[in-house]
Amino acid sequence: MRPSTFTSMFSLFRQRGPRGFDLPTRYYDAEQERRAERRQRMDGAPVVDRETLRARMRHGWGRQRADHGRTMRLVAMMVASVVALYLIMKRYLPAEGWGI
């Protein structure tokens, strides 16, 4: 006959299983692991000639210059905000309060 679950939960003589033991590594070097993974990837990598490398670098530099338009839009928005603020202040504030 099987004991009920309620009484087995509070048994004084119940034998539990062995506790687990998980020893963490003491000397973990993340940089060494990254180097090993990169070395593994590089072992199968094809050799790149000089012209291919030059073309890749030129392509990469071209993408960096594409951010110029974003900067110009930001400057234009800031100038427009300052002009709008100036016009609002000129319209609604008395000239004596400006200190000009």
Buried (B, 14 or more C-beta within 10 A) or exposed (E): EEEEEEEEEEEEEEEEEEEEEEEEEEEEEEEEEEEEEEEEEEEEEEEEEEEEEEEEEEEEEEEEEEEEEEEEEEEEEEEEEEEEEEEEEEEEEEEEEEEE
